[in-house]
Amino acid sequence: MGKCGQFSVGGTVMNKALLLQLLSDDQPRRIRVIENLLVGKRTVSTLYWGLRYDLLAWFGFEKHLARRDVANALNQLVADGSATVTNLVAQLTPTGAIQKHQLAKVTYQPVALSSWLTVARPEAWQGLQLAVQVVSEFQAANRQYYPLQVAFETRQTVKRWFLAQRRPTLAKQVRGELGQFLSAIPEPVADLWASLLVGHQTPGKTVEQLFEMTHRSALELTVIQDDIMTQLVLVTQAAPTSFPVLHELLQAWQVSPISPSAAQTLANYRAGATLSTIVEHRRLKPSTVHEHLLEAAIFLSVQQFPYAKLLPNDLQRAFAQRLTGSIDDWAFDQVSDLKIEFWQFRLYEIMRSKLSDDGDDSTTL
């Protein structure tokens, strides 16, 4: 039975090139944070520093990452003078910054990176692969084939979609919609991505074949796969009348990056519940409720989050007077005498980070 999944070589796509891309020459970055981001460790600390490093989109990119792979990549960067490291905090040297810039010019750069977390990319890819195979075999009137191996839930989603869409013209519609989408993608990348799809008497290219054909690394191939899949989901969901068949298939994999529990806490608070009421009714620890709010703030825009209610103006002004310079250098000790809790300090850091990203120099809302 065929297997469907992401590219990998030796179980990981972590290498010197990926770490080079995730490090900076003007901001020291903690290696453990980068490691936790890649494996998808959902803690407020990891998410916060992912925000500060502008690396949130890479959350969960390499869930099978081994610490030794990170260490090997880091050692290579240090050995060739591309990075320095002290106490597992790394920074690119001028040489490393030049290499990073040069690498970006010769490798695929994701177009939809900022939206990666709004799509369940591995599941969407598996679902599309299976759907294309099923439709192709249906058109060929072939019932004797081995369907691709995917997760049970994904298989059920595709099965429901196929039964609802089953008709003689389905294969033509799927081909037409995929062709319409791919026509807007640079041809070499579109051809590479399409060559992965499995159909009747068309097994799809293997990783080894793609290496030989394109000389692209496993990392770059994985980025292409994720990015094109994200674009496809976004386009089909934004224009359902232009992509009716794929819209119905892929809508199941458009997701929120905020965990369901955190989203529920924010919804309760927006509906008028106090934090203490949420703690009591949902039987949560106060710290858990605070973490939920911080998680939501990290993923939402300033306009989408109730900062003004959680951080009154007088508190924001007090923060602004004491917390100056780089946000990365702020410390809770600078404001701890204000009789506040750490989560409020962190929330202000998140707000200011987002205002800075928007080009807004305001210190209060």
Residue pairs with C-beta under 8 A, 6 or more apart in sequence:
1 146
1 147
1 148
1 149
2 146
2 147
2 148
2 149
2 198
2 203
3 148
3 149
4 125
4 126
4 129
4 130
4 148
4 149
4 150
4 198
5 122
5 126
6 122
6 125
6 222
6 225
6 226
7 13
7 207
7 218
7 221
7 222
7 225
8 64
8 207
8 218
8 222
9 207
9 218
11 64
11 66
12 62
12 64
12 65
12 66
12 69
13 62
13 217
13 218
13 219
13 222
14 38
14 62
14 65
14 66
14 69
14 70
14 73
15 69
15 73
15 217
15 219
16 73
16 76
16 77
16 82
17 103
17 107
17 217
17 219
18 73
18 219
19 34
19 70
19 73
19 74
19 77
20 77
20 82
20 83
20 92
20 96
20 99
20 100
20 103
21 100
21 103
21 104
22 29
22 34
22 53
22 55
22 58
23 29
23 34
23 77
23 83
23 90
23 91
23 92
23 96
23 100
24 53
24 91
24 92
25 91
25 92
25 93
25 94
25 96
25 97
25 100
27 52
27 53
27 91
27 328
28 89
28 90
28 91
29 53
29 89
29 90
29 91
30 49
30 88
30 89
30 90
31 70
31 74
31 85
31 88
31 89
31 90
32 88
33 45
33 46
33 49
33 50
33 53
34 53
34 55
34 70
35 65
35 67
35 70
36 43
36 46
37 46
37 49
37 50
37 55
37 56
37 58
37 59
37 61
38 58
38 59
38 60
38 61
38 62
38 63
38 65
39 60
39 62
39 63
39 64
39 65
40 59
40 60
40 63
42 59
42 259
42 295
44 291
44 294
44 295
44 298
44 346
47 56
47 59
47 294
47 295
47 298
47 299
48 294
48 298
48 346
48 349
48 350
50 56
50 58
50 59
50 298
51 298
51 350
51 353
52 327
52 328
52 353
56 117
56 257
56 298
56 299
57 113
57 114
57 116
57 117
58 116
59 117
59 257
61 222
61 226
74 83
74 85
74 90
77 83
77 90
77 92
77 96
78 84
78 85
80 95
81 93
81 95
81 96
82 92
82 93
82 95
82 96
82 99
83 90
83 91
83 92
83 93
83 96
84 90
84 91
84 93
85 91
92 100
107 216
107 220
108 189
108 216
108 220
108 223
108 224
108 227
110 116
110 223
110 226
110 227
111 227
111 231
112 227
112 230
112 231
112 234
113 227
115 230
115 234
116 226
116 227
116 230
117 255
117 257
117 299
118 230
118 234
118 254
118 255
118 256
118 257
119 229
119 230
119 233
119 234
119 253
119 254
119 255
120 253
120 254
120 255
121 226
121 229
121 230
121 253
123 151
123 153
123 154
123 253
124 229
124 232
124 233
124 250
124 253
125 225
125 226
125 229
126 148
126 150
126 151
126 154
127 150
127 154
127 157
127 158
127 249
127 250
127 252
127 253
128 197
128 229
128 232
128 249
128 250
129 148
129 150
129 196
129 197
129 198
129 204
130 147
130 148
130 150
130 154
130 155
130 158
131 158
131 161
131 162
131 174
131 249
132 174
132 178
132 197
132 198
132 199
133 145
133 147
133 148
133 197
133 198
133 199
134 147
134 158
134 162
135 162
135 170
135 171
135 174
136 171
136 198
136 199
136 200
136 202
137 143
137 145
137 199
137 200
138 162
138 166
138 170
138 171
139 170
139 171
139 200
140 200
140 201
142 200
145 200
147 155
148 198
150 158
157 249
157 252
158 249
161 248
161 249
164 248
165 245
165 248
165 249
170 245
173 244
173 245
174 245
174 246
177 236
177 242
177 243
177 244
177 245
177 246
178 194
178 246
180 242
180 243
181 231
181 232
181 235
181 236
181 243
181 246
182 190
182 193
182 194
183 190
185 193
185 228
185 231
189 224
189 228
190 228
192 210
192 214
192 216
192 221
192 224
193 224
193 225
193 228
195 204
195 205
195 210
196 204
196 205
196 210
196 225
197 204
198 204
205 213
207 218
207 221
210 216
210 221
211 218
214 221
216 224
232 246
232 250
233 250
233 253
233 254
234 254
235 243
236 243
236 246
236 247
236 250
236 251
237 247
237 250
237 251
237 254
239 247
240 247
256 263
256 299
257 299
258 266
258 295
258 296
258 299
258 300
259 292
259 295
261 292
262 291
262 292
262 293
262 295
262 296
263 296
264 282
264 292
265 278
265 282
265 284
265 289
265 292
265 293
265 296
266 292
266 293
266 296
266 305
268 277
268 278
268 281
268 282
269 275
269 278
269 293
269 306
270 306
273 281
275 286
275 289
275 290
276 286
278 284
278 289
279 285
279 286
279 289
282 289
287 343
290 341
290 343
291 343
293 310
293 343
293 347
294 343
294 346
294 347
294 350
296 305
297 305
297 307
297 347
297 350
297 351
298 350
301 354
302 351
302 354
302 355
302 358
302 365
307 347
307 351
307 365
308 365
310 344
310 347
311 319
311 344
311 347
311 348
311 351
311 365
313 364
315 338
315 340
315 344
315 348
316 348
316 363
316 364
316 365
317 363
317 364
318 335
318 338
319 335
319 345
319 348
319 363
320 363
320 364
322 334
322 335
323 330
323 334
323 335
323 348
323 352
327 349
327 352
327 353
327 356
330 345
330 349
332 342
332 345
335 345
351 365
352 363
355 361
355 362
